Amino acid sequence: MHRLATIPGGWNPSTDGVIFVEQQPAPIVVITAADTDIQTFAAAVTQLPTDFPELRVVNLLQLQQQLTIDTYAEDVLAKAKVIIVRLIGGQSYWSYGLEVVQETALATGATLIIIPGDERPDPTLISHSTASLALVNQVWQYFIEAGVENYQNLLKFVATQFLYHPTNYQPPQPVPRIGIYADYPRGQSGVGIIFYRAHYLSGNTAVIDALCQALVARNLTPIPIFVSSLKEPDVQSELIRYCRGVDVLLNTTSFSLASLETDTPQVDLWETLNVPVFQVVFSASTREVWEASIQGLTPRDMAMNIALPEVDGRIITRAVSFKAVQTQNTSLQTDVVVYEPEESRINFVADLAAKWSKLRQTPIEERKVALILANYPNRNGRLANGVGLDTPASCLEILKALSLAGYNVGAIPETSDELMQVLTAGVTNDPEWQGTMRQSLAVADYQSHF
């Protein structure tokens, strides 16, 4: 292997160059893409005996370039006795890395354990392990149940089984798949907050705490609920029970419930809850990267936390937190990365929840709803235009549905032509428009909004 110039330093998701992972060798090495794994290991090792075999943990996102992988394999993995890789996305996600790790383990005789990053079985991925299937599955179960106690016993199990270092380890202990994180005094209305169980178990809850405090300040009752996955039927049943009486739901989990491969979206959970569901974004990048980018969020964040959740019909809000290095853990020789709340954006989401809660409690006949139609320049023929769509007819159907639901919509035009006559009687973007103007806005006031 040939060593080229590398970039020294710890966790930095925006670095495009080759990163040099600064770690000393250790008997046990864990490679994972989950920050919560690193947070939990950092807490777990503090309660192990002083003579316990050393552990190194590295974030897989730091091992993306081939030279970085080669160098890490040569400097750290080649001297390890046990290598554990927890991979999200399957073999294809980190194919070169897996190849190098396998070659290294084969050359050194190290025990190699490769497991999925979630609870879905991946026989192809697991088959690359050199330990027996029973032992690999037990390691996987420790990760699935999670929590500091399970991670401590995971390390004891590994030391006993593979390093001839006897310990009194316990089998994986079940941890609830769903639960209430904290109880708050009852306010005017309830607001559910859904977040991942992994954050609860690793203590990565500063953003949830900030959201709860902001809601309490607005006389709302936060109901923070941790979940393993929204796709589990038992979790869904419990979530429905916990969320009885809430007016708004703030969801911070990624992806969607609906499957893009089916004709009918599977969104029974949201339909049963029957409340507005807002998607609150935990950005996987740093605040500095977000501020410097014209797009703001990264493509990864956009896909996981905006595009896919929109398939469920969730209402997108804002990124309320960004990743930051909390500390450099000397035992693991790695950065411990956590989510840090962004106060202004926390307040924005809390204000949004308060307003929607008030709207939900407002009698239907007193609610005011605006239907916004396209008003393209040049001519009125482009008003309410939609390629392949009859927008005016759709608008009439929406007005009729609102009327049946109890909304005060006034007189509804009988036909699409009548609706267009009503719209063109007011101000439009047609340069030849000659109607009477009853509203105006100073140029300076207009420009202040942009």
ChimeraX attribute file (.defattr): number of C-alpha atoms within 10 A of each C-alpha:
attribute: neighborCount
match mode: 1-to-1
recipient: residues
	/A:1	7
	/A:2	6
	/A:3	9
	/A:4	10
	/A:5	10
	/A:6	14
	/A:7	14
	/A:8	10
	/A:9	12
	/A:10	20
	/A:11	19
	/A:12	17
	/A:13	13
	/A:14	11
	/A:15	10
	/A:16	10
	/A:17	12
	/A:18	19
	/A:19	24
	/A:20	19
	/A:21	24
	/A:22	15
	/A:23	17
	/A:24	13
	/A:25	20
	/A:26	19
	/A:27	18
	/A:28	25
	/A:29	23
	/A:30	22
	/A:31	21
	/A:32	22
	/A:33	18
	/A:34	18
	/A:35	21
	/A:36	23
	/A:37	26
	/A:38	26
	/A:39	24
	/A:40	24
	/A:41	26
	/A:42	25
	/A:43	18
	/A:44	20
	/A:45	19
	/A:46	11
	/A:47	11
	/A:48	14
	/A:49	8
	/A:50	9
	/A:51	7
	/A:52	13
	/A:53	16
	/A:54	16
	/A:55	21
	/A:56	25
	/A:57	24
	/A:58	28
	/A:59	21
	/A:60	20
	/A:61	15
	/A:62	21
	/A:63	22
	/A:64	16
	/A:65	15
	/A:66	13
	/A:67	19
	/A:68	22
	/A:69	24
	/A:70	20
	/A:71	20
	/A:72	22
	/A:73	19
	/A:74	15
	/A:75	16
	/A:76	19
	/A:77	28
	/A:78	21
	/A:79	19
	/A:80	23
	/A:81	20
	/A:82	23
	/A:83	23
	/A:84	22
	/A:85	24
	/A:86	21
	/A:87	21
	/A:88	17
	/A:89	11
	/A:90	16
	/A:91	19
	/A:92	11
	/A:93	11
	/A:94	16
	/A:95	11
	/A:96	16
	/A:97	22
	/A:98	19
	/A:99	12
	/A:100	18
	/A:101	24
	/A:102	20
	/A:103	14
	/A:104	21
	/A:105	22
	/A:106	14
	/A:107	10
	/A:108	13
	/A:109	14
	/A:110	22
	/A:111	20
	/A:112	24
	/A:113	26
	/A:114	29
	/A:115	28
	/A:116	22
	/A:117	20
	/A:118	16
	/A:119	14
	/A:120	7
	/A:121	13
	/A:122	16
	/A:123	11
	/A:124	12
	/A:125	18
	/A:126	22
	/A:127	15
	/A:128	17
	/A:129	20
	/A:130	17
	/A:131	18
	/A:132	10
	/A:133	14
	/A:134	9
	/A:135	14
	/A:136	19
	/A:137	17
	/A:138	15
	/A:139	23
	/A:140	25
	/A:141	19
	/A:142	22
	/A:143	21
	/A:144	20
	/A:145	21
	/A:146	24
	/A:147	27
	/A:148	20
	/A:149	19
	/A:150	25
	/A:151	23
	/A:152	22
	/A:153	22
	/A:154	25
	/A:155	24
	/A:156	21
	/A:157	24
	/A:158	22
	/A:159	22
	/A:160	15
	/A:161	13
	/A:162	15
	/A:163	16
	/A:164	9
	/A:165	14
	/A:166	13
	/A:167	15
	/A:168	8
	/A:169	16
	/A:170	13
	/A:171	13
	/A:172	21
	/A:173	15
	/A:174	13
	/A:175	15
	/A:176	12
	/A:177	16
	/A:178	22
	/A:179	18
	/A:180	14
	/A:181	17
	/A:182	11
	/A:183	10
	/A:184	13
	/A:185	9
	/A:186	13
	/A:187	15
	/A:188	13
	/A:189	17
	/A:190	23
	/A:191	26
	/A:192	24
	/A:193	25
	/A:194	24
	/A:195	25
	/A:196	21
	/A:197	26
	/A:198	23
	/A:199	23
	/A:200	18
	/A:201	20
	/A:202	22
	/A:203	16
	/A:204	21
	/A:205	20
	/A:206	15
	/A:207	20
	/A:208	24
	/A:209	16
	/A:210	19
	/A:211	24
	/A:212	23
	/A:213	19
	/A:214	20
	/A:215	24
	/A:216	19
	/A:217	13
	/A:218	15
	/A:219	16
	/A:220	23
	/A:221	22
	/A:222	29
	/A:223	24
	/A:224	26
	/A:225	22
	/A:226	24
	/A:227	25
	/A:228	22
	/A:229	20
	/A:230	21
	/A:231	13
	/A:232	11
	/A:233	11
	/A:234	12
	/A:235	19
	/A:236	19
	/A:237	12
	/A:238	14
	/A:239	22
	/A:240	14
	/A:241	11
	/A:242	17
	/A:243	20
	/A:244	11
	/A:245	14
	/A:246	19
	/A:247	23
	/A:248	27
	/A:249	27
	/A:250	26
	/A:251	22
	/A:252	19
	/A:253	23
	/A:254	22
	/A:255	17
	/A:256	23
	/A:257	19
	/A:258	20
	/A:259	14
	/A:260	12
	/A:261	7
	/A:262	8
	/A:263	8
	/A:264	9
	/A:265	15
	/A:266	15
	/A:267	15
	/A:268	13
	/A:269	16
	/A:270	18
	/A:271	10
	/A:272	10
	/A:273	19
	/A:274	13
	/A:275	17
	/A:276	20
	/A:277	21
	/A:278	23
	/A:279	25
	/A:280	28
	/A:281	24
	/A:282	21
	/A:283	24
	/A:284	19
	/A:285	21
	/A:286	19
	/A:287	18
	/A:288	12
	/A:289	16
	/A:290	17
	/A:291	11
	/A:292	9
	/A:293	10
	/A:294	9
	/A:295	10
	/A:296	16
	/A:297	23
	/A:298	16
	/A:299	12
	/A:300	12
	/A:301	18
	/A:302	16
	/A:303	15
	/A:304	17
	/A:305	25
	/A:306	24
	/A:307	17
	/A:308	19
	/A:309	23
	/A:310	18
	/A:311	16
	/A:312	19
	/A:313	17
	/A:314	21
	/A:315	15
	/A:316	17
	/A:317	16
	/A:318	18
	/A:319	24
	/A:320	24
	/A:321	25
	/A:322	21
	/A:323	20
	/A:324	19
	/A:325	16
	/A:326	13
	/A:327	11
	/A:328	15
	/A:329	16
	/A:330	11
	/A:331	14
	/A:332	22
	/A:333	19
	/A:334	23
	/A:335	24
	/A:336	24
	/A:337	20
	/A:338	25
	/A:339	24
	/A:340	22
	/A:341	21
	/A:342	15
	/A:343	14
	/A:344	10
	/A:345	17
	/A:346	24
	/A:347	19
	/A:348	15
	/A:349	22
	/A:350	24
	/A:351	15
	/A:352	15
	/A:353	25
	/A:354	22
	/A:355	13
	/A:356	16
	/A:357	22
	/A:358	14
	/A:359	15
	/A:360	15
	/A:361	12
	/A:362	11
	/A:363	10
	/A:364	14
	/A:365	13
	/A:366	11
	/A:367	14
	/A:368	10
	/A:369	11
	/A:370	6
	/A:371	7
	/A:372	8
	/A:373	14
	/A:374	11
	/A:375	16
	/A:376	15
	/A:377	13
	/A:378	13
	/A:379	14
	/A:380	19
	/A:381	13
	/A:382	14
	/A:383	21
	/A:384	18
	/A:385	16
	/A:386	12
	/A:387	6
	/A:388	6
	/A:389	10
	/A:390	12
	/A:391	17
	/A:392	20
	/A:393	14
	/A:394	12
	/A:395	17
	/A:396	17
	/A:397	13
	/A:398	13
	/A:399	21
	/A:400	15
	/A:401	12
	/A:402	16
	/A:403	16
	/A:404	11
	/A:405	11
	/A:406	13
	/A:407	18
	/A:408	16
	/A:409	16
	/A:410	8
	/A:411	8
	/A:412	13
	/A:413	15
	/A:414	9
	/A:415	11
	/A:416	16
	/A:417	12
	/A:418	12
	/A:419	16
	/A:420	16
	/A:421	11
	/A:422	11
	/A:423	15
	/A:424	16
	/A:425	12
	/A:426	13
	/A:427	14
	/A:428	19
	/A:429	15
	/A:430	17
	/A:431	10
	/A:432	10
	/A:433	14
	/A:434	11
	/A:435	11
	/A:436	9
	/A:437	8
	/A:438	7
	/A:439	6
	/A:440	7
	/A:441	8
	/A:442	7
	/A:443	8
	/A:444	8
	/A:445	9
	/A:446	10
	/A:447	9
	/A:448	7
	/A:449	6
	/A:450	5
